[in-house]
Amino acid sequence: MLLVINAILVTSQMMAIFFCAFFVVYLVARALLPVERGLSKFVWDHTGAMKAVKTTGSFKIFSQRHP
């Protein structure tokens, strides 16, 4: 009987440690969420300027110039 109680206590302690570690990782992720949003906005703002390259002509005009 003592072995069963010991196994139950050890198992519950291992599960509690697992959930505490998961909770700590969750809290760290929540704390870093504003930093991630700021970096994401920074990257999108700076890569958006590169996408705004004006293209002239079309494929049809290009194929007529380069047979």
BELURCOR-V5852 format. One record per pair of residues at least 12 apart in sequence whose ideal C-beta (glycine too) atoms are under 8 Angstrom apart, sorted by sequence separation. I is the first residue (numbers start at 1). J is the second residue. D is the distance in whole Angstrom. If there is no record, write none. Layout:
i->I j->J d->D
i->I j->J d->D
This chain:
none
